[in-house]
Amino acid sequence: MKKILSLSALSLAFLGLSGAAQAEMDAPGIYVGAGYGQYSIQFEDRENDIDFDDDSAVLKGYIGAQFNRYISLELAYQNFDEANDIDNNAEIDGLSLAAIASLPLTENLSIFAKGGWFEWDADVSADIPAVGTVTSSQDGGDIFYGAGLQYSFTKNIQARIEYERFELEDDIDPDLDVASVSIQYMF
């Protein structure tokens, strides 16, 4: 019985804090966040008979400006862990700048869409039997997009779950699909 009363009291306190969170979400603010996720990378290099497909981890950190409940601008750094597919390796990192459009579903929950520009660097290596190990460093810039859900625990603490798609335009046209969870702090 004590456990039920304690959980009930904790739930009521949490709901009270959550309701107060949205009152200040309409005001402009700066936020920082960090996230962890998984990504899938796929590309095909027909010239060298390489078909690459692997999953690995991604870390990201970001800073943003929220102008109101609906519009934000965000600068992020993504570090994609090395992906391996038998004889092939790829490691990518980069900076992105995105506009985010949010639609509140409840006082604390909103859905959002994002789109922007991703400047990336990649180190790719392949073991080709007839040639040996071939390495390459590449860079570029491409459009990316994504969508997700954001939940406000308090006026300062939010969590988000999101999906992002990076279609890097390069000789091998790698595609990165990213699913991540982030926590952020609003100043």
Order of alpha helices (4+ residues) and beta strands (2+ residues): alpha-beta-beta-beta-beta-beta-beta-beta-beta
